[in-house]
Amino acid sequence: MLLAVDVGNTQTVFGLFDGSDLAEHWRIATERHRSGDELGAQYKGFLDLGRVDGISLASTVPQLSRSYHEFAGRYTGAELLELGPGVKTGIVVRYDEPREVGPDRVANAVAAADRYGPPCIVVDFGTSTNFDVVSADGEYVGGVLAPGIEISMDALFERAARLRKVDFVEPPSVIGKTTVAALQSGVVYGFAGQVDGIVTAIRGELGSDARAIATGGLAELIYPHASTIERVDPFLTLEGLRLVWERNR
């Protein structure tokens, strides 16, 4: 089975693929200083490592890349493929500095182009909110990076002494009757408006009504209120890692 691992700055999402089917999946906090041995102990708690015969990795945390290679060599008999320069993806990257594009962004573009067809836009709600664009020619042509929901709200709470952290849930109405509801409304409708504005601008620049697909931890919260998002695909990045693995076999 293939273990696909998406290491983000805040969370790590990983799953086991049986062929093209995602059989199991998990989401955990990313801890930047874990060693290969610590990763081995952690992953043993979730799955039978003896079932793993391949690992496809995308990491936005460089110091964890070495740890994952150590983990793969010591705790599994699996080959590890890390998405990066020189890895066959099946998609042309039209970026001034291709090495600057995060591997998760490339994986999202690969999966979206395969599942939904070009042109398309992926909106990934992570530490940052990433907008990644695949042109009508099926090429990755760039995107937009904006501060993510959680870090934006953390910055607000740190600077406003009278405000406190709130759960990220849909408010009962747009007009908040309490401070908590007002903050929740700002999160949901503020970020939905940001998404619609950016997606509309991207479509105008492309000259196409490109499909917009959302993914990431808070996608389900924003999706019902963003008119430009067609659907949520929660494991799009893992699917991209599976496709990259297959294209390098």
N, C-alpha and C positions, 0 to 999 in steps of 0.2 A: 504494500500500500504506500501511497505517497503522502508524506507529511508536508503540508504547505504552511509556511510561517511568515506572517506579516508583522514585523517589529516596528511599531510606531513610537513616537516620542513619549506618549502617555500610556498607550495600551498595546498589547500584543495579541493578535488574533491568529489562531492556528486551527487547522482542521485536517482530518484524514480523508483522502480520496480513495475510493475503491473503483478503479477505472475512472470514468468521468463523473461519478456520483460522489457528492460530499456526504460521507457516512456519519461523521461526528465533527463537532466544532466547539471551540472554547474561546473565552476572552479573559485576559488577566492583565494586571498592571505591569508596565515595563519597568524593570529595575536595571539601571545602566551598568552597574558594576558586578553583575553576576558572572561567576567563572563558569567554565565548561562543566565542572563537577556539580556546581549548584544548579545549572540548567538540567543536567542529567537527573538529579534528585527531584527536581520540580516536574519534569515531563513524565517521570515514572509514576507520579501520582495521578496522571490523567489517562495514560494509555500504555499499552503493551508495546514497548520499543522493539521487541522482536518481530512485530508485524510490519515494521517500517523498512522498505527497501529503497526508498528515495526521499530526499528532502529538498524542497524548493523554497528558497529564502529571499525575502526582500527586507532589508534593514535600513532604517533612516538613522540608526544609532551606530556610528562606525566602531565604537569600542566593543560592541557586542558581536560584531562579525567574527572576530577571532574566537570568541567564546563558543559561538555556534559551531565553528569548524572543529574545535576541540571536543565539544559534546558529540558531534556526529561520529568522529573517529573513535571515541572512547566508549560510547554507550550504544551505538548502533553499528550494523554492518552496512549502512546505507551510504550511497554517494550523495554528496551535497552540491547543489547548484545554487549559487548566489547570483541573483539578477543584478547585472552591472555591465559596464563597457565590455564589448566583445562577446556577449551572450546573444544568441539568436532569438529574436522576439517575433519576427514576422511582420513588424511594423517599422516604417521609416520614421526617424525622429528628426524633424525640421526645427532645430533649436540652435541658436547661435553657439551655445556651449552645451552640447549634449550630455557631458559628464555631470552637469549641474542638476539634471532632471532626477528627482527622487525615484527610486525603483518602484515604490508603491504607485506613483503616478503613471509610470510606464505599464505596470501590470493592469491598472484600471483601464487604460486606453486599449490594451491588447484584448481584454475581456469584453469591453463595450463594443469594439469594432466587430468582434466575432459573434457576440450574442444579438446585437441590435442593428448592426450594419452602419456604415458611415453615411453621412456625417453624424456625429454624436458628441455630446458633452457629458462628462462625468462630474458630479458635484459630490466631493468627499468631505464629510463632516468629521474632522479629526482635530488634532491640536491646532492646526490651521484649517481653514475651509479652502479646499483646492478645487479649482475649476480646470479640467483638462479637456482639450479639444482635439477631435479627430476630424480631418477634412473629408470632403466628398471623395477624394482620391485615396482615402484610407491611411493618411499620414498623420502622425502626431505633430501638431503645428504650434503647440504652446498652451498657455492658459493664464489663470489668475490665481494669486495667493492672497488670502485675506485672513485676519486674525480669527481663530476658532471661537466657538461659543463659550467653552469653559474658561479659556484664558482671558477672554474679553470680560467675562463676568467677574473672574478673580481679581482683575485689575480694578474694576469698579468697587468691589467690596473692600479692597485694601485702601482705597483713597477716600471712601465715603464712610465716615465713622458711624453714622446712624443707620447704615444699611447692613443687613446680614445675609449670609448665603441662603439660597432657596433651592428647593427641588426643581429640577428641570421638567416641568409638566405643563400641559395646556391649561391656561387660565379659564375661568368660567365666562369671561367676556373680554373684549378688547380694552374697555375702560375699567381699569382696576379700582376696586373699592377699598383695598388695603394695600399696604406697601408691598407685601409678598405678591399679591395678584398683579400689581403694577409692574413689578420686576419680571414676573413670568410672562406678562404680555409683551414687555420689551424684548425678551428673548425670542419668543415665538414669532411675533409679527415683525419685529425689527430684522431678524435674520431671514425670514421669508421674503421680506421686501428687498433685502440685499441680494438674495439669490435671483429673484425675478428681474431686478435691474441689471445684474451682470449677465445673466443668460440672454436677456433680450439684446443687450449690446453686442455680445458675441455672435448671436444669430445675424444681427445687422451687418457685422463685419464679414461674416462668412457668406452672406447673401443667400442663406438657407435657413429653413425652419428645422434646424437640427434637433433630434430627440435629446432630451436631458434626463439622465439617470442619476439617482442619488444613492449614496452608500455611506458607511461610517456609523459610529455609535449613536448619534443623535438625528440621523436622517428621518426616522419615523416620526419624530416630534415636529419637524419643520414641513415635511412633505404635504400634509393636508392643507397647508396654508400658502403654499408656493404654487402659483398657477402654471408655472413653466416646467415643473418637474413631472415627467410622465409616470415614473414608477420608482420604487425603492428596490435595490438589489443588494441585500446586506452583506453578501459574501463575494462581491465582484472582484475584490483584490485577490482572494484565494483562488478564484477561477482563473484569473490572469496568470497566477503563478503555476497553476496546473498546465495551462496552455504553453507557457514558456518551457516548462519541463518537457512536455511532449515534443516541442519543436526542436529541442536539443538532443533528443534521443537518437 
